[in-house]
Amino acid sequence: MKFTIITVSFNPGEKLKKTLRSVTEQTFADYEVIVKDGGSTDGSTDFLQKMESPRIRLLSGKDAGIYDAMNRAVEQAAGEYVLFLNCGDVLADAGVLERAAAVIDQTQAASGQKPRVFYGDTLGEKNGVTIASAPRITGFTCYRNIPCHQSCFYSTGLCREKPYDLQYRIRADYDHFLWCFYQRGAEFIHLGFCVSAYEGGGYSESRENRRRDRQEHRQITEHYMKKAELWRYRGAMALTLAPLRRAMAENRVFAGAYHWLKDNLYHRKK
């Protein structure tokens, strides 16, 4: 099987249906969906029991949070590659899995099987913009701005070899990405198209969690990166006015122009 799509849910309301609909409407059929539900009481998973779809499995039971739920789902994954879609997020269009499979097959035919992460761009629904991912992953990319988690297809073995570290409440996926790059030596390949549409407003984006987000970022980067490397990246961020750029990227007025410019700069680097 080519893909396992994992969606973690807990009282998601209608968002679960929205996410699963974007998967079941795909033109590519070689996939499975694992819904790891933490014990919802809002009836949001009832329809899954009536669907009786061989492609959709419901794993229900208490867990220790989103990353623990993701780890448990990965243990049951039969796909060659794993994609995590949060409730409310969707695949960008009906051809995403078909195009991703074509790139993966072409890559494997040319250079064989190895641990890989295939990643693409993301549609930001909150501001209606395309969030371009870097065409090449570097150490600075890892420090500054990795691709959205919902737009990354991971070799399943990478997720099994290092489960998400539950000490990180917000950035366990970031920790895993840096482990893939710095320690596992995985190959990162840009797909060249939008993979998902990101709803926004996630756990890490609330004001009370931004401080913890910064703390975890510092802890993780200091674990994987050397001191000289960190000083270079921090200096580059300061010189390029990173706080101002982030504010523009998140502002409804300036977001479109900012992401358009970033996308064009990335294409010049290819």
Backbone as numpy.savetxt, mean C-alpha at the origin, in Angstrom:
# Nx Ny Nz CAx CAy CAz Cx Cy Cz
-2.04 -19.50 -8.30 -2.88 -18.30 -8.30 -2.00 -17.05 -8.30
-2.40 -16.04 -9.07 -1.56 -14.86 -9.24 -1.66 -13.90 -8.05
-2.87 -13.50 -7.65 -3.03 -12.45 -6.65 -3.90 -12.88 -5.48
-3.52 -12.39 -4.30 -4.40 -12.42 -3.13 -4.64 -10.97 -2.72
-5.90 -10.56 -2.73 -6.28 -9.23 -2.28 -6.74 -9.36 -0.83
-6.11 -8.62 0.07 -6.45 -8.71 1.49 -7.10 -7.40 1.94
-8.29 -7.54 2.54 -9.00 -6.39 3.08 -9.30 -6.66 4.54
-8.86 -5.76 5.40 -9.10 -5.86 6.83 -10.30 -4.99 7.19
-11.21 -5.53 7.98 -12.42 -4.78 8.29 -12.81 -4.89 9.75
-13.45 -3.83 10.23 -14.08 -3.84 11.55 -15.17 -2.77 11.55
-16.40 -3.21 11.49 -17.56 -2.32 11.41 -17.39 -1.26 10.31
-17.13 -1.69 9.07 -16.85 -0.73 8.00 -18.09 -0.17 7.30
-19.29 -0.66 7.66 -20.49 -0.20 6.97 -20.48 -0.62 5.51
-20.86 0.29 4.62 -20.94 -0.01 3.19 -19.57 0.03 2.49
-18.55 0.46 3.20 -17.23 0.60 2.56 -16.68 -0.74 2.10
-16.98 -1.81 2.81 -16.49 -3.13 2.42 -17.05 -3.53 1.06
-18.32 -3.28 0.85 -18.93 -3.60 -0.45 -18.28 -2.79 -1.57
-18.02 -1.53 -1.29 -17.39 -0.67 -2.30 -16.03 -1.22 -2.71
-15.24 -1.64 -1.74 -13.91 -2.17 -2.03 -14.00 -3.48 -2.80
-14.83 -4.40 -2.34 -14.93 -5.71 -2.99 -15.52 -5.60 -4.40
-16.41 -4.66 -4.62 -16.98 -4.48 -5.95 -15.90 -4.11 -6.96
-14.95 -3.30 -6.54 -13.89 -2.90 -7.46 -13.00 -4.08 -7.83
-12.95 -5.10 -6.97 -12.16 -6.30 -7.25 -12.95 -7.27 -8.12
-14.19 -7.51 -7.78 -14.98 -8.50 -8.53 -15.30 -8.02 -9.94
-15.15 -6.73 -10.21 -15.38 -6.19 -11.55 -14.12 -6.23 -12.42
-13.04 -6.78 -11.93 -11.80 -6.85 -12.69 -11.93 -7.78 -13.90
-11.24 -7.45 -14.97 -11.25 -8.29 -16.17 -10.35 -9.51 -16.02
-9.48 -9.49 -15.01 -8.55 -10.59 -14.76 -9.14 -11.47 -13.66
-9.13 -12.79 -13.87 -9.88 -13.68 -12.99 -9.02 -14.49 -12.03
-7.70 -14.47 -12.19 -6.85 -15.34 -11.38 -6.48 -14.65 -10.07
-7.45 -14.56 -9.17 -7.23 -13.91 -7.89 -8.15 -14.51 -6.84
-7.83 -14.23 -5.58 -8.70 -14.53 -4.46 -8.76 -13.29 -3.58
-9.81 -13.21 -2.78 -9.96 -12.12 -1.82 -10.08 -12.73 -0.43
-9.28 -12.22 0.49 -9.41 -12.62 1.89 -9.86 -11.39 2.68
-11.03 -11.49 3.29 -11.52 -10.45 4.17 -11.25 -10.90 5.60
-10.35 -10.18 6.27 -10.08 -10.49 7.69 -10.87 -9.52 8.54
-11.94 -10.01 9.13 -12.82 -9.17 9.93 -12.54 -9.38 11.41
-12.48 -8.29 12.15 -12.14 -8.35 13.56 -13.31 -8.57 14.49
-14.45 -9.00 13.93 -15.63 -9.23 14.76 -16.65 -8.12 14.65
-16.93 -7.70 13.41 -17.87 -6.60 13.19 -19.26 -6.94 13.74
-19.91 -5.92 14.26 -21.27 -6.09 14.79 -22.29 -5.25 14.03
-21.86 -4.65 12.91 -22.77 -3.78 12.15 -23.42 -4.49 10.97
-23.21 -5.79 10.86 -23.82 -6.55 9.76 -23.12 -6.37 8.43
-21.97 -5.74 8.43 -21.29 -5.42 7.17 -20.75 -6.64 6.44
-20.56 -7.74 7.13 -20.02 -8.95 6.48 -21.09 -9.99 6.20
-22.33 -9.70 6.55 -23.39 -10.70 6.37 -23.56 -11.10 4.92
-23.38 -10.15 4.01 -23.60 -10.44 2.59 -22.58 -11.43 2.04
-21.41 -11.52 2.68 -20.39 -12.45 2.21 -20.82 -13.90 2.39
-21.53 -14.16 3.45 -22.00 -15.52 3.71 -23.06 -15.94 2.71
-23.75 -14.97 2.14 -24.78 -15.28 1.14 -24.21 -15.39 -0.27
-23.05 -14.77 -0.50 -22.48 -14.76 -1.85 -22.01 -16.15 -2.28
-21.43 -16.89 -1.35 -20.90 -18.22 -1.65 -19.95 -18.19 -2.86
-19.10 -17.17 -2.89 -18.15 -17.03 -3.99 -16.89 -17.81 -3.66
-16.41 -18.65 -4.60 -15.17 -19.40 -4.35 -13.94 -18.51 -4.29
-14.07 -17.27 -4.76 -12.92 -16.36 -4.77 -12.82 -15.53 -3.52
-13.85 -15.47 -2.70 -13.85 -14.60 -1.53 -13.96 -15.45 -0.27
-12.97 -15.27 0.62 -12.98 -15.98 1.90 -13.09 -14.98 3.04
-13.90 -15.32 4.02 -14.06 -14.48 5.20 -13.38 -15.16 6.39
-12.41 -14.47 6.97 -11.78 -14.93 8.20 -12.25 -14.00 9.31
-13.01 -14.53 10.22 -13.60 -13.69 11.25 -13.08 -14.08 12.63
-12.81 -13.09 13.46 -12.33 -13.34 14.81 -11.54 -12.16 15.32
-11.43 -12.06 16.62 -10.71 -10.94 17.22 -9.23 -10.96 16.84
-8.66 -9.78 16.74 -7.23 -9.64 16.46 -6.72 -8.45 17.24
-5.42 -8.23 17.15 -4.78 -7.15 17.92 -4.68 -5.85 17.15
-5.46 -5.70 16.08 -5.42 -4.48 15.29 -5.14 -4.78 13.83
-5.03 -3.72 13.03 -4.96 -3.86 11.58 -3.75 -4.67 11.13
-2.59 -4.45 11.73 -1.39 -5.16 11.27 -1.41 -6.63 11.69
-1.94 -6.91 12.86 -2.10 -8.31 13.26 -3.08 -9.01 12.32
-4.16 -8.32 11.97 -5.13 -8.89 11.04 -4.50 -9.16 9.67
-3.67 -8.24 9.20 -2.99 -8.43 7.92 -2.05 -9.64 7.97
-1.32 -9.78 9.08 -0.44 -10.94 9.23 -1.22 -12.24 9.18
-2.35 -12.29 9.85 -3.15 -13.51 9.89 -3.70 -13.85 8.50
-4.07 -12.82 7.75 -4.58 -13.07 6.41 -3.48 -13.57 5.48
-2.28 -13.02 5.61 -1.16 -13.46 4.77 -0.87 -14.94 4.98
-1.02 -15.41 6.20 -0.79 -16.83 6.49 -1.69 -17.73 5.65
-2.85 -17.21 5.26 -3.82 -18.01 4.50 -3.77 -17.74 2.99
-2.89 -16.85 2.56 -2.86 -16.42 1.17 -2.34 -17.51 0.24
-3.03 -17.70 -0.87 -2.61 -18.67 -1.88 -2.00 -18.00 -3.11
-2.08 -16.67 -3.18 -1.60 -15.95 -4.35 -0.09 -15.79 -4.37
0.43 -15.60 -5.55 1.86 -15.36 -5.73 2.24 -13.96 -5.24
1.31 -13.02 -5.38 1.52 -11.64 -4.93 0.33 -11.21 -4.08
0.64 -10.35 -3.09 -0.37 -9.86 -2.16 -0.55 -8.36 -2.35
-1.82 -7.94 -2.36 -2.15 -6.52 -2.39 -3.11 -6.25 -1.24
-2.82 -5.22 -0.45 -3.68 -4.85 0.67 -4.55 -3.66 0.28
-5.87 -3.84 0.35 -6.82 -2.76 0.09 -7.63 -2.52 1.35
-7.54 -1.33 1.90 -8.34 -1.01 3.07 -9.80 -0.83 2.69
-10.68 -1.01 3.65 -12.10 -0.78 3.40 -12.32 0.68 2.97
-12.99 0.86 1.85 -13.22 2.19 1.30 -12.29 2.52 0.15
-11.14 1.86 0.08 -10.23 2.03 -1.05 -10.62 1.07 -2.17
-10.32 1.44 -3.40 -10.72 0.63 -4.55 -9.59 0.54 -5.55
-9.65 -0.48 -6.40 -8.75 -0.54 -7.54 -9.13 0.57 -8.53
-8.14 1.16 -9.17 -8.35 2.38 -9.95 -9.31 2.18 -11.11
-9.28 1.00 -11.75 -10.20 0.70 -12.83 -10.27 -0.81 -13.00
-11.10 -1.28 -13.91 -11.36 -2.72 -14.05 -10.20 -3.50 -14.65
-9.19 -2.80 -15.19 -8.08 -3.50 -15.84 -6.81 -3.55 -15.04
-6.85 -3.12 -13.78 -5.62 -3.04 -12.97 -4.93 -4.39 -12.83
-5.66 -5.41 -12.41 -5.03 -6.71 -12.19 -4.51 -7.32 -13.49
-5.22 -7.11 -14.58 -4.78 -7.65 -15.87 -3.46 -7.00 -16.30
-3.37 -5.69 -16.17 -2.14 -4.99 -16.55 -0.98 -5.35 -15.62
-1.28 -5.45 -14.32 -0.23 -5.81 -13.37 0.30 -7.21 -13.66
-0.60 -8.15 -13.95 -0.18 -9.52 -14.25 0.70 -9.56 -15.49
0.39 -8.74 -16.48 1.19 -8.71 -17.71 2.62 -8.23 -17.43
2.75 -7.18 -16.61 4.08 -6.67 -16.26 4.85 -7.70 -15.44
4.18 -8.33 -14.50 4.83 -9.34 -13.66 5.31 -10.51 -14.50
4.45 -11.01 -15.39 4.83 -12.14 -16.24 5.99 -11.79 -17.15
5.97 -10.59 -17.71 7.05 -10.15 -18.60 8.36 -10.04 -17.82
8.30 -9.51 -16.61 9.49 -9.37 -15.78 10.06 -10.73 -15.40
9.20 -11.66 -15.00 9.65 -12.98 -14.60 10.20 -13.77 -15.78
9.64 -13.56 -16.95 10.15 -14.23 -18.14 11.55 -13.74 -18.50
11.81 -12.45 -18.22 13.11 -11.87 -18.57 14.19 -12.14 -17.53
13.80 -12.17 -16.24 14.83 -12.29 -15.21 14.48 -13.26 -14.09
13.52 -14.11 -14.29 13.24 -15.19 -13.35 12.51 -14.75 -12.09
12.29 -15.73 -11.24 11.61 -15.49 -9.97 12.59 -14.95 -8.94
12.21 -13.89 -8.26 12.97 -13.34 -7.15 12.02 -12.47 -6.33
12.38 -12.15 -5.09 11.50 -11.29 -4.29 11.34 -9.91 -4.95
10.11 -9.54 -5.19 9.85 -8.27 -5.86 8.66 -7.55 -5.25
8.68 -6.23 -5.44 7.53 -5.39 -5.13 7.21 -4.59 -6.38
6.03 -4.81 -6.92 5.56 -4.04 -8.07 4.62 -2.96 -7.53
4.88 -1.72 -7.90 4.10 -0.62 -7.33 3.68 0.35 -8.42
2.61 1.09 -8.14 2.12 2.06 -9.11 1.74 3.37 -8.45
1.05 4.19 -9.21 0.58 5.48 -8.71 -0.76 5.28 -8.00
-1.23 6.35 -7.36 -2.45 6.28 -6.56 -3.32 7.49 -6.83
-4.61 7.26 -6.94 -5.56 8.36 -7.05 -5.97 8.80 -5.65
-5.79 10.06 -5.33 -6.19 10.57 -4.03 -7.60 11.11 -4.12
-8.55 10.36 -3.58 -9.96 10.75 -3.71 -10.26 12.03 -2.93
-9.54 12.25 -1.85 -9.83 13.42 -1.01 -9.64 14.72 -1.78
-8.58 14.78 -2.59 -8.28 16.00 -3.35 -8.48 15.83 -4.85
-8.81 14.62 -5.28 -9.04 14.39 -6.70 -7.80 14.51 -7.55
-6.65 14.03 -7.03 -5.38 14.16 -7.76 -4.73 12.79 -7.90
-3.81 12.69 -8.86 -3.00 11.49 -9.00 -1.71 11.68 -8.23
-1.45 10.77 -7.28 -0.24 10.83 -6.47 0.79 9.93 -7.15
1.76 10.56 -7.81 2.76 9.80 -8.56 3.78 9.18 -7.62
4.13 7.94 -7.88 5.20 7.28 -7.13 6.52 7.47 -7.86
7.59 7.47 -7.12 8.91 7.63 -7.73 9.17 6.52 -8.73
9.73 6.83 -9.91 9.99 5.80 -10.91 11.06 4.81 -10.48
11.88 5.20 -9.50 12.93 4.31 -8.99 13.02 4.48 -7.49
13.08 3.37 -6.77 13.18 3.43 -5.31 14.63 3.55 -4.90
14.93 4.58 -4.12 16.28 4.83 -3.60 16.18 4.99 -2.09
17.33 5.14 -1.44 17.32 5.40 -0.01 16.57 6.67 0.33
16.74 7.72 -0.48 16.04 8.97 -0.22 14.54 8.81 -0.40
14.14 8.01 -1.39 12.71 7.71 -1.56 12.18 7.04 -0.30
12.94 6.09 0.22 12.52 5.37 1.43 12.38 6.32 2.62
13.26 7.30 2.69 13.18 8.26 3.81 12.02 9.22 3.62
11.84 9.66 2.40 10.94 10.78 2.14 9.49 10.36 1.91
9.26 9.48 0.95 7.88 9.24 0.54 7.78 7.95 -0.28
7.47 6.84 0.39 7.33 5.57 -0.33 5.97 5.51 -1.01
5.78 4.62 -1.97 4.47 4.47 -2.62 3.39 4.10 -1.62
2.17 4.50 -1.91 1.04 4.14 -1.05 0.94 2.62 -0.94
0.67 2.17 0.27 0.61 0.73 0.54 -0.43 0.04 -0.34
-1.54 0.74 -0.62 -2.63 0.16 -1.41 -2.27 -0.01 -2.88
-1.12 0.49 -3.28 -0.71 0.40 -4.67 0.53 -0.46 -4.86
0.82 -1.33 -3.88 2.01 -2.19 -3.94 1.62 -3.67 -3.95
2.11 -4.38 -4.94 1.97 -5.83 -5.00 3.27 -6.45 -4.45
3.17 -7.13 -3.33 4.34 -7.75 -2.70 4.42 -9.24 -3.04
5.60 -9.73 -3.34 5.79 -11.17 -3.36 5.33 -11.71 -2.01
4.46 -12.70 -2.04 3.88 -13.20 -0.79 4.94 -13.64 0.19
6.03 -14.21 -0.32 7.10 -14.66 0.56 7.70 -13.54 1.39
7.73 -12.31 0.85 8.27 -11.18 1.61 7.41 -10.90 2.84
6.10 -11.05 2.70 5.20 -10.77 3.81 5.20 -11.90 4.83
5.54 -13.11 4.37 5.61 -14.23 5.31 6.96 -14.25 6.03
8.02 -13.89 5.31 9.35 -13.92 5.90 9.48 -12.90 7.03
8.87 -11.73 6.83 8.87 -10.72 7.89 7.44 -10.20 8.07
6.69 -10.77 8.99 5.35 -10.24 9.28 5.45 -8.79 9.77
4.35 -8.09 9.72 4.33 -6.70 10.19 4.62 -6.66 11.69
5.49 -5.74 12.07 5.94 -5.62 13.45 4.89 -4.87 14.26
4.29 -5.56 15.23 3.15 -5.00 15.96 3.54 -3.92 16.98
4.84 -3.70 17.17 5.23 -2.59 18.04 4.91 -1.25 17.39
4.75 -1.24 16.06 4.41 -0.02 15.33 2.91 0.01 15.09
2.24 0.99 15.66 0.79 1.10 15.52 0.40 1.76 14.20
1.31 2.60 13.66 0.98 3.40 12.48 1.84 3.04 11.28
3.11 2.72 11.50 4.06 2.59 10.40 4.65 1.19 10.24
3.92 0.16 10.62 4.45 -1.20 10.43 4.63 -1.50 8.95
3.78 -0.97 8.08 3.94 -1.18 6.64 5.18 -0.45 6.12
5.47 0.72 6.69 6.68 1.46 6.33 7.93 0.69 6.75
7.90 0.14 7.96 9.00 -0.68 8.45 9.23 -1.87 7.53
8.16 -2.49 7.09 8.30 -3.66 6.20 8.87 -3.26 4.85
8.44 -2.12 4.32 8.95 -1.63 3.03 10.45 -1.41 3.11
10.91 -0.76 4.19 12.35 -0.50 4.34 13.12 -1.80 4.55
12.53 -2.76 5.23 13.18 -4.07 5.38 13.35 -4.72 4.01
12.32 -4.65 3.17 12.42 -5.22 1.82 13.56 -4.59 1.03
13.74 -3.28 1.19 14.75 -2.55 0.42 16.14 -2.73 1.01
16.30 -2.51 2.31 17.63 -2.47 2.93 18.16 -3.84 3.32
17.30 -4.72 3.79 17.79 -5.99 4.31 17.51 -7.17 3.38
16.36 -7.20 2.77 16.02 -8.35 1.93 16.54 -8.20 0.51
16.81 -6.98 0.08 17.31 -6.75 -1.27 16.29 -7.05 -2.34
15.04 -6.80 -2.05 13.98 -7.04 -3.03 14.12 -6.07 -4.21
13.62 -6.48 -5.35 13.62 -5.64 -6.54 12.30 -4.88 -6.60
12.38 -3.57 -6.84 11.19 -2.73 -6.91 10.98 -2.28 -8.35
9.77 -2.49 -8.85 9.47 -2.18 -10.25 8.20 -1.34 -10.34
8.33 -0.19 -10.99 7.18 0.69 -11.18 6.32 0.17 -12.32
5.03 0.06 -12.06 4.11 -0.49 -13.06 3.76 0.51 -14.16
3.83 1.79 -13.84 3.56 2.80 -14.86 2.11 3.20 -14.99
1.27 2.83 -14.01 -0.14 3.24 -14.05 -0.69 3.30 -12.63
-1.87 3.87 -12.48 -2.52 3.95 -11.17 -3.06 2.58 -10.78
-2.78 2.18 -9.57 -3.24 0.90 -9.06 -4.52 1.05 -8.25
-4.54 2.02 -7.36 -5.69 2.14 -6.46 -6.13 3.58 -6.30
-7.33 3.73 -5.78 -7.85 5.03 -5.39 -7.94 5.03 -3.87
-7.22 5.93 -3.25 -7.08 5.98 -1.81 -8.09 6.95 -1.22
-8.90 6.44 -0.29 -9.96 7.25 0.29 -9.43 8.39 1.14
-8.34 8.16 1.85 -7.78 9.19 2.73 -8.47 9.20 4.08
-7.94 10.04 4.97 -8.52 10.14 6.30 -8.25 8.95 7.17
-7.13 8.24 6.92 -6.80 7.03 7.66 -6.34 7.32 9.07
-6.04 6.23 9.76 -5.66 6.29 11.18 -4.47 7.22 11.39
-3.47 7.14 10.52 -2.26 7.93 10.73 -2.48 9.41 10.43
-3.60 9.76 9.79 -3.81 11.14 9.38 -4.52 11.98 10.43
-5.05 11.36 11.48 -5.71 12.14 12.52 -4.65 12.94 13.27
-5.05 14.10 13.76 -4.11 15.02 14.39 -3.41 14.40 15.60
-4.17 13.64 16.40 -3.59 13.08 17.62 -2.56 12.00 17.34
-2.57 11.42 16.12 -1.62 10.35 15.80 -0.41 10.83 15.00
-0.41 12.08 14.59 0.71 12.55 13.77 2.02 12.59 14.55
1.94 12.88 15.84 3.15 12.88 16.65 3.73 11.48 16.73
2.88 10.49 16.96 3.36 9.11 17.01 3.90 8.69 15.64
3.25 9.16 14.59 3.71 8.85 13.23 5.15 9.34 13.03
5.44 10.54 13.48 6.80 11.09 13.35 7.80 10.30 14.20
7.36 9.91 15.39 8.24 9.13 16.27 8.59 7.78 15.63
7.59 7.12 15.07 7.84 5.83 14.46 8.71 5.96 13.21
8.50 7.03 12.44 9.34 7.27 11.27 10.80 7.40 11.69
11.04 8.16 12.74 12.42 8.35 13.21 13.02 7.04 13.70
12.25 6.29 14.45 12.73 5.02 15.00 13.07 4.04 13.88
12.22 3.96 12.88 12.43 3.00 11.79 13.60 3.41 10.92
13.68 4.68 10.56 14.79 5.11 9.69 16.14 4.96 10.40
16.16 5.21 11.70 17.42 5.04 12.44 17.82 3.58 12.55
16.84 2.69 12.45 17.14 1.25 12.48 17.78 0.79 11.17
17.30 1.29 10.05 17.76 0.78 8.75 18.85 1.63 8.10
18.91 2.91 8.44 19.81 3.82 7.73 20.99 4.22 8.61
22.13 4.44 7.98 23.31 4.89 8.69 23.18 6.37 9.03
23.96 6.81 10.04 23.85 8.19 10.51 24.17 9.20 9.41
25.21 8.94 8.64 25.57 9.88 7.57 24.46 9.97 6.53
23.87 8.84 6.24 22.77 8.81 5.28 21.59 9.64 5.80
21.26 9.47 7.07 20.15 10.21 7.66 20.42 11.71 7.64
21.64 12.13 7.94 21.95 13.56 7.92 21.77 14.14 6.52
22.18 13.39 5.50 22.01 13.86 4.12 20.53 14.05 3.79
19.73 13.06 4.14 18.31 13.12 3.81 17.59 14.22 4.58
17.93 14.37 5.86 17.29 15.42 6.65 17.69 16.80 6.13
18.93 16.94 5.72 19.37 18.20 5.14 18.65 18.51 3.84
18.50 17.50 3.01 17.80 17.68 1.73 16.34 18.06 1.95
15.72 17.46 2.94 14.32 17.79 3.23 14.19 19.23 3.70
15.14 19.68 4.52 15.10 21.06 5.01 15.32 22.06 3.87
16.28 21.77 3.00 16.59 22.67 1.90 15.48 22.76 0.88
14.71 21.69 0.73 13.62 21.68 -0.26 12.27 22.01 0.36
12.29 22.56 1.58 11.06 23.07 2.22 9.98 21.99 2.31
10.35 20.85 2.87 9.43 19.71 2.93 8.10 20.03 3.62
8.07 20.74 4.76 6.77 21.03 5.38 5.84 21.83 4.48
6.41 22.79 3.74 5.60 23.60 2.82 5.07 22.73 1.69
5.93 21.86 1.16 5.49 20.99 0.06 4.39 20.03 0.51
4.49 19.53 1.73 3.45 18.65 2.23 2.12 19.38 2.38
2.20 20.61 2.87 0.98 21.40 3.02 0.32 21.65 1.66
1.12 21.93 0.64 0.58 22.14 -0.71 -0.03 20.85 -1.25
0.62 19.72 -1.00 0.13 18.44 -1.51 -1.22 18.08 -0.91
-1.48 18.54 0.32 -2.72 18.19 1.00 -3.79 19.25 0.87
-3.45 20.41 0.31 -4.39 21.51 0.18 -5.24 21.33 -1.08
-6.54 21.48 -0.95 -7.44 21.27 -2.09 -7.17 22.25 -3.24
-6.70 23.44 -2.91 -6.46 24.46 -3.94 -5.19 24.16 -4.71
-4.13 23.78 -4.00 -2.82 23.61 -4.62 -2.47 22.17 -4.97
-3.23 21.20 -4.47 -2.85 19.79 -4.62 -2.72 19.38 -6.08
-3.65 19.81 -6.93 -3.61 19.42 -8.33 -2.34 19.87 -9.02
-1.99 21.14 -8.85 -0.78 21.68 -9.48 0.47 21.03 -8.92
0.48 20.81 -7.60 1.66 20.21 -6.97 1.91 18.81 -7.50
0.88 17.97 -7.53 1.07 16.59 -7.98 1.31 16.51 -9.49
0.76 17.46 -10.24 1.04 17.50 -11.69 2.53 17.78 -11.92
3.06 18.74 -11.16 4.47 19.07 -11.30 5.35 17.89 -10.88
5.00 17.25 -9.76 5.79 16.10 -9.29 5.76 14.96 -10.31
4.60 14.72 -10.89 4.48 13.65 -11.88 5.36 13.94 -13.09
5.39 15.20 -13.55 6.22 15.56 -14.69 7.71 15.46 -14.37
8.10 15.81 -13.17 9.51 15.67 -12.77 9.91 14.21 -12.73
9.04 13.33 -12.24 9.33 11.91 -12.19 9.49 11.34 -13.59
8.62 11.79 -14.52 8.72 11.28 -15.89 10.01 11.73 -16.57
10.50 12.90 -16.18 11.78 13.36 -16.76 12.94 12.50 -16.28
12.80 11.92 -15.09 13.88 11.10 -14.50 13.91 9.69 -15.06
12.85 9.25 -15.71 12.80 7.87 -16.22 13.81 7.67 -17.34
